């Protein structure tokens, strides 16, 4: 049993520390490999990361407490009773990607006994710097007693207990182009979470697509206004096909409204988000704007040609 001076752990039946199977250099190599797996990672960042020495990183060693609870619930009905024992593991969910509940190695070399938490070499990786209280531990343990009582049964918690294992975690910070990127490495099982910048090709493409869409918007708008203007000029000099002139003007106006309402999106943020979501989707959206310009131009030429034929030939 623990020394009660470590008040946040005095309820624990046992303490242990998971073995550190990866040293500092190996952990940094794991971090580099994980950064390379990031989708569309900035290659210049990878180059800077791989060429950096240990002095270029800010390292912070911590221990993440992983609690193992067991609880026994008694179910009684009409004088008879039964007991169900359950167990479960709890840790800070924000570090789930590091798989702190996955322990590797032989049983004899997997864990090392810890007398007091203060004997640990590094501080705890918790918001308060301490473990959970006995009250919170009891509440966590009770959540594992999840067998539903049968009809007429009454459930009561007979007993609960818990142990804790401290898992070594290496927190890494690396500065690149004025911004700090962080990583976390589980020094026991080698799991890693790494922050890395995306490549600039998406942003370059998005800027190009935004410029193209602005040009398309201006061109489509210009074609539509010219179409309406020419239709108005022809109506001003009516011929026998006067009703056709009115219909053509109405069609021109509708065309203008449709084109103005369905112009290509021009915002850079739109194209960047679309590009990151799907390269295929971004190309489809850009081609829609090009088809809109083509359709607008073809319709304008065909209908204006028809108008000229009716106006001056018939």
Protein Blocks (a to p, Z undefined) as FASTA:
>chain_A
ZZfklmmlmmpmbdcddddfbdfklmmmmmmmmmmmpghiafklmmmmmmpcfklpccdd
dddddddddddddddeehiacddddddddddfklmmnopmbcgdjfklmpccdfbfklpm
bdcddfkopacdfklmmmmmmmmmmcccdehiacddfbdcddddddddddddddeehiac
dddddfknopacddddddfklmmmmmmmmmmmmmmmmmmmmmmmmmmmmmmmmmmmccfk
lmlmmmmmmmmmmmmmmmmmmgccfbfklmmmmmmmomklmmmmmmmmmmmmmmmmmmmm
mmmmmmmmmmmmZZ
